[in-house]
Amino acid sequence: MTALASPTPTANVNGHTIGRRAELARYSTPAGERLLYGQRIDGHVRLVDAPATGAGRSYVIERELEQDGYAALQAIVSDYLDQAARHQSIPAADSPIDRYLQHLE
């Protein structure tokens, strides 16, 4: 994984400072390849799941990760990848209630 130090801002959009994306991991689902990246927006670190091709829906997994430190970021990414492998789907797209009901079947 790449550390999320304070990168040089790459853009100032509508008054928001947006840093470079740092790719943290890739994983595959039957629907295609996905990537997890971190990005600073107004000084706050966001963890995002996006399609590797750029076409399709992206999901914000977590916000303000800078408060918890790099070890917390690594733990979230590791757990997220484990869930993706176990369920063969995009974890952020799945409803926890749907997963629970499938578990009962």
C-alpha positions in Angstrom: 0.0 0.0 0.0 1.1 3.6 -0.6 1.3 5.9 2.3 -1.0 8.9 2.2 1.3 11.7 3.1 0.2 15.3 2.3 0.4 15.2 -1.5 0.8 18.4 -3.5 -2.7 19.5 -4.4 -3.5 18.9 -8.1 -6.6 21.0 -8.4 -8.7 23.7 -6.8 -12.2 23.0 -7.8 -15.1 25.2 -6.7 -13.1 26.2 -3.7 -12.1 22.7 -2.7 -8.4 21.5 -2.6 -8.2 18.1 -4.2 -5.0 16.0 -4.0 -3.7 13.3 -6.2 -5.3 9.8 -6.0 -3.1 7.2 -4.4 -4.0 3.6 -5.6 -4.0 1.3 -2.6 -5.3 -2.0 -4.1 -7.1 -3.7 -6.9 -9.6 -6.6 -6.9 -11.8 -8.4 -9.3 -15.5 -9.3 -9.2 -17.5 -11.1 -11.9 -18.6 -7.6 -13.1 -15.0 -6.5 -13.6 -11.8 -5.1 -12.0 -12.1 -2.5 -9.3 -9.6 -0.3 -7.5 -9.4 1.3 -4.1 -7.7 4.7 -3.8 -7.1 7.3 -1.2 -7.4 11.0 -1.9 -7.2 14.1 0.2 -10.0 16.5 -0.3 -9.8 19.7 1.7 -7.2 18.0 3.9 -9.3 15.0 4.7 -8.5 11.5 3.5 -11.2 9.6 1.7 -11.1 5.9 0.7 -13.0 5.2 -2.5 -13.9 2.1 -4.5 -14.0 2.8 -8.2 -14.2 0.8 -11.5 -10.7 0.3 -12.9 -12.0 1.3 -16.4 -13.4 4.6 -15.1 -16.9 3.6 -16.4 -19.4 2.8 -13.7 -20.3 3.7 -10.1 -17.8 4.7 -7.4 -18.4 4.3 -3.7 -16.9 6.3 -0.8 -15.9 3.7 1.7 -14.7 6.0 4.5 -14.0 9.7 5.2 -11.6 11.5 7.5 -9.2 8.6 7.8 -6.3 10.9 8.7 -7.8 11.0 12.2 -7.2 7.2 12.7 -3.8 6.9 11.2 -2.2 4.7 8.5 -2.7 1.4 10.4 -6.4 2.0 10.4 -6.4 2.6 6.7 -4.5 -0.6 6.1 -7.0 -2.6 8.3 -10.0 -1.2 6.4 -8.4 -2.0 3.0 -7.5 -5.5 4.1 -11.0 -6.2 5.5 -12.6 -4.7 2.4 -10.6 -6.9 0.0 -11.4 -9.9 2.2 -15.2 -9.2 1.9 -14.9 -8.7 -1.8 -13.2 -12.0 -2.2 -15.6 -13.8 0.1 -18.8 -12.5 -1.5 -17.5 -12.0 -5.1 -19.1 -8.6 -5.2 -18.5 -4.9 -4.4 -18.8 -4.7 -0.6 -19.9 -1.0 -0.6 -22.7 -1.9 -3.1 -24.1 -4.7 -1.0 -26.7 -4.1 1.7 -25.7 -5.7 5.1 -29.4 -6.7 5.5 -29.3 -8.5 2.1 -26.1 -10.4 3.1 -27.7 -11.4 6.4 -30.8 -12.7 4.7 -28.6 -14.7 2.2 -26.7 -16.1 5.2 -30.0 -17.4 6.7 -31.0 -19.2 3.5 
